[in-house]
Amino acid sequence: MGLVEAVKPIAELPDKPRPYILALDGVRFLAIVVVILKHTGLNATSSFLPLRLLGSMVKIGGGVPLFFIISGYLISGILLDTRSSENRYRNFMARRSLRIFPLYFAYLFLAVALTWLTTSTPLHSIWVFVFYLQNIFLVRADNFGAVLPVFHLWTLGVQEQFYFAWPFLLWSCSSLRRVRSLCWGIVLGSILIRIFLTIHLGEFALAERLMPCRAGEMCLGTLLAVERYEETWISASAQNFMAPLSVLLIVLVIRHTERGNVGMLFVEEVLALLAACLLAGALVPASRTSRFLSHRVFITIGGKYSYGLFMFHPVVLLLFCGKVLHLGNTSMAGVERVAVTLAGSLVLAVLSYHFFEKPFLSLKRYFPARQKQRTSAPYVSPGVPASAYQHLQAS
């Protein structure tokens, strides 16, 4: 790769069509399943080592960095594709809002209304959630007092804050080399901020939830998005890193599973790198990772219903499993809790998508983004024709 090519202005980059890899929806499915497993309390203290390792990794929250990384990949790809488009920022924010806002604010309204109806207690910190500040004002968010759980909404605060600022930063870069430099700088800065908050201030919760602390994960996704225009060592090496990173993660999990120490921070950073490698593998159609994640069930649930699964699973878990079914903390109850939470959340997500979210998503046609041609990987599930995947829509 020559120097001239490396510093080519972004505006002069070749206008490549951006096919949508179906395995990306499989990555979404995997991420939400890991998040649900974490919240259902997968056993991390089992005497059976494989189960203990799996439980410990889930406890760390592997689904969250995977969500952030795939979000950074998709969003940055859109921003690069529309870098020369008219009304690019307006259309970008409008499309993101139509995807996120309706269900989010409907859930928030329902939480407030049900709290008032059942307890006659007004909620005084609604503004924290209305303005997506729940990842900053942690005490107010934790003491919100709604009858519906809202503890999981902090990730949406991180994403919305990133969406607001990232287009200006990305579009300000004159070349892909500067985009990469910006991303690596943010990755390093995120790690340093997390170390400072955890070690010097003892604020582990802030270190976990502040947008600057998680922006590095979204920038890892951006680095993978940039590879579509100009391949570097990242594309060539990411899949090769998966095996050694997996071994390293297992060793670290055995030694460090306590919140708030340097070892745990290191574990989380290794987990984020492993998640980035997983996404990189999903982007290669011929890879085993892509073939596995391109299963029809995975891409259907991940592409359409992952957002609803995320929003509704705490309701099913805490209210239905906990207060209606009274499922305790035994191993058998844990299996039942996972099964009921997944099934119940999926039912609510399907209903929400088809009867509530779709009308809002149809409004995206008034805020056009560059057309994307969805393509399936050459390897799909046995017996499933490629035409069966055409009904899926990019988020």
C-alpha angles and dihedrals in degrees: 000000000000128000093245091055092046094057097039109141115257091236090061097049115123112270099241121183109242111224115201112237109220091213087072088072087050088056089053090051092051092048095052092046090054091048091051092047089053094051093045089058105247106205111266095170100059119136087226102092099212091051091046091051092048091047092049093051091048089048089057088059104246093173094063098060089043090055091048094047095050089045090054091048095050097040095047090047089055092047093050091047092051097039091119098033125119115254088006097161095043093050093045094052093042092054092047090048093051089053099044111023105059098057093035095053093039089055091046092049090049091050092052094044095048091047091053094045096047102036105016085227119137117220112233103191101055091125090067090065097034091060095037094246098130091110091058105039094049098165093053091046094048092048095045090118100209119155089230116068115254100170092107096056095083090087090061089053090055092049096046092050090050092048090053096054106026099074091060093049095045096046091048090065112097096203142017089252089061091047089055092046090051092049095048090047091053092046091053093042091052091054093048093048091050091050091049094048093046103040104031102030102025090227101140094156092055090045088056099045112030113106095232088056093054099035089089090066092052089048089055085059090048091054089057091048091053089055089073089069099037124011119218136166089294094074093042095049108033097085092045089057094058098082098046092042090051091052091046091049092052091051092048093047090055091052104033123037102130120108120242104030134107092247091057091050089053090050091053093049091050088049090052091051090049090051089052090051090051090053091047089054091050090055092061106080095204095050123107089236092057094045092051095046092046092071109133095239092052096048094044094052094037095046100046111015108031093096092051091046089054094048099045106034095086089054092053092042101046103028105031103029094034106036103023105033095025093216108181134200100278120121094251092046088050091057091047090047092054093047095047093044093051094045096043094045091049092053091051091045093052092049092046094049097048100036103031115015100042097068089055092046090054088063089069088087088077090058102046122200122191110289114259123205110221113218131181123223116262087249115064133161112299112266095012113115119221089241089068089071098054096090092067117105129209113244 
